[in-house]
Amino acid sequence: MNYSRFITAVSAARKASPIRVLTELMQRSPPSLISLAGGAPNPNTFPFKTASIAIGDRTTVEIGEELMKRALQYSASAGIPELLSWLKDLQKSLHNPPTIDYRAEEGQMELCVTTGSQEGLCKVFEMLINPGDTILLDAPTYPGTLAALRPLGCNIINVPSDQHGIIPKALKEILSRWNAEDAKKLTSNLPKFLYTIPNGGNPTGASLTTDRKKEIYQLARQYDLLVIEDDPYYFLQFNKPWAPTFLSMDTDGRVIRTDSFSKILSSGLRIGFLTGPKPLIDRVILHIQVSTMHTSTFTQVRAIKFPETDLLSKLVCVCHIMIAQLLQQWGQKGFLDHVDSVVDFYKQQRDVMLRAADKWLKDLADWHIPAAGMFLWIKLKGVSDTQELIMKKALEKQVLLVPGRAFNINSSDPSSYVRASFSLSSPSQIDQGFQRLAALIREAV
């Protein structure tokens, strides 16, 4: 892979922060090293000494005084070593990427921790997109993605999809507008990447089949596209075995994959991780060095408890330590057992929503059964645009959904769809909500 075609001038100009380099060097050095270089605060001045965190299985994660000092101190921009090591082992176990043993310049698999998968995505987009570049995605899609893309001035082309995700034939037809031989030229105007949510897509709930992924990956090879596999619902697939990922097929080093712990461990901790070819992940790490420096969460509480102190701004590693300790205590089996329990919960919630939909919306709307995720994508019959129905009339009836326009590339385009989430509501709330929605649809048509 020649990655220079993809990297923007801004990203290519990034250099390692000398302070960050010194910080990470100091942390890897033996105790005998005397360093007068770092600007880190003395952890003995921090008031937090130990922590004991209760886990749902009635065990605890213990953070002793020495580990707490590490947890409160600055850390490596890519993530703390223990967490990175555990995550790399997990990716090898789940996906067995062909690039594991490649040389770095060939696209060897690399990984970094991000402040939720959204930070990773934004930094990937900044790394890849120049104004005027063309990118491909399957819409409707996650509004956060669209909000990140629009200001970058790229040309977004929508690839048609259905309940099984992107339609390879449609992708091939779109790509036929370009000459595949141009992919070898640095000046090529070919699309740079294809973005997709392959499992339990937000908002559609669609999941790509294995055969489609294979076809799509071959097209990506033919036209030299990167594939951005945004997979926050990977661990919320309701049927086993889980489908192979693009990362597991990536013989070239052209897949950038985002994962998230938000749906299975904690959304507030903001822990995600980015996996992909080392030359590109290294660019993202350089961006992290000069923006967030590294992932943190506990700074969120400073406005509540310590509005005037900078102390909690140093709590930049507690969430890493906490997650790392938990995962090491669990091991991969314990982690996947936890994932199974989470999947069972969401599958029950999905089935509750499907029963409510059959009960109240059977003749008023269409939908497909989601195989993963948290959402039901509902097409209302006889309603050309759901914007006013949902944002005005539904609110008046005390039921809240998301109108389909929010997920369109052009948010002013009408949509007959609504997104319903089954993650939080009780069975009675879901039933009552769909009853109210059914009454609104009858009034509208």
MOJORA-V752668 format. One record per backbone hydrogen bond with DSSP energy under -1.0 kcal/mol. CO is the residue of the C=O (numbers start at 1). NH is the residue of the N-H. If there is no record, write none. Layout:
BEGIN
CO_NH + CO_NH
END
This chain:
BEGIN
3_6 + 3_7 + 8_12 + 9_13 + 11_14 + 17_21 + 18_22 + 19_23 + 20_24 + 21_25 + 22_26 + 23_27 + 24_28 + 30_33 + 42_45 + 43_46 + 51_63 + 53_61 + 55_58 + 59_55 + 61_53 + 63_51 + 64_68 + 65_69 + 66_70 + 67_71 + 68_72 + 70_73 + 71_317 + 78_113 + 80_84 + 81_85 + 82_86 + 83_87 + 84_88 + 85_89 + 86_90 + 87_91 + 88_92 + 89_93 + 90_94 + 91_95 + 91_96 + 97_100 + 99_102 + 99_109 + 103_106 + 103_108 + 104_107 + 108_278 + 110_276 + 112_274 + 114_116 + 114_272 + 116_120 + 117_121 + 118_122 + 119_123 + 120_124 + 121_125 + 122_126 + 123_127 + 124_128 + 125_129 + 127_8 + 130_133 + 133_155 + 134_192 + 135_157 + 136_195 + 137_159 + 142_145 + 142_146 + 143_147 + 144_148 + 145_149 + 146_150 + 149_152 + 150_153 + 153_132 + 155_135 + 157_137 + 160_167 + 162_165 + 163_207 + 165_162 + 167_171 + 168_172 + 169_173 + 170_174 + 171_175 + 172_176 + 174_177 + 175_178 + 179_182 + 180_183 + 181_184 + 182_185 + 185_188 + 192_226 + 193_136 + 194_228 + 196_230 + 198_208 + 201_205 + 206_201 + 209_213 + 210_214 + 211_215 + 212_216 + 213_217 + 214_218 + 215_219 + 216_220 + 217_221 + 218_222 + 219_223 + 220_225 + 226_194 + 227_256 + 228_196 + 228_230 + 229_258 + 231_234 + 233_236 + 236_373 + 246_249 + 249_251 + 254_227 + 256_229 + 257_275 + 258_231 + 259_273 + 261_265 + 261_266 + 271_261 + 272_114 + 273_259 + 274_112 + 275_257 + 276_110 + 277_280 + 277_281 + 278_282 + 280_284 + 281_285 + 282_286 + 283_287 + 284_288 + 285_289 + 288_291 + 288_293 + 292_294 + 297_300 + 298_301 + 299_302 + 301_304 + 301_305 + 302_306 + 311_314 + 312_315 + 314_316 + 317_321 + 318_322 + 319_323 + 320_324 + 321_325 + 322_326 + 323_327 + 324_328 + 325_329 + 326_330 + 327_331 + 330_334 + 331_335 + 332_336 + 333_337 + 334_338 + 335_339 + 336_340 + 337_341 + 338_342 + 339_343 + 340_344 + 341_345 + 342_346 + 343_347 + 344_348 + 345_349 + 346_350 + 347_351 + 348_352 + 349_353 + 350_354 + 351_355 + 352_356 + 353_357 + 354_358 + 355_359 + 356_360 + 357_361 + 361_364 + 361_365 + 364_381 + 366_379 + 371_238 + 374_422 + 376_420 + 378_418 + 379_366 + 380_383 + 386_390 + 387_391 + 388_392 + 388_393 + 389_394 + 392_396 + 393_397 + 394_399 + 395_398 + 402_419 + 403_406 + 404_407 + 405_408 + 407_141 + 410_413 + 415_386 + 416_380 + 417_404 + 418_378 + 419_402 + 420_376 + 426_430 + 427_431 + 428_432 + 429_433 + 430_434 + 431_435 + 432_436 + 433_437 + 434_438 + 435_439 + 436_440 + 437_441 + 438_442 + 439_443 + 440_444 + 441_445
END
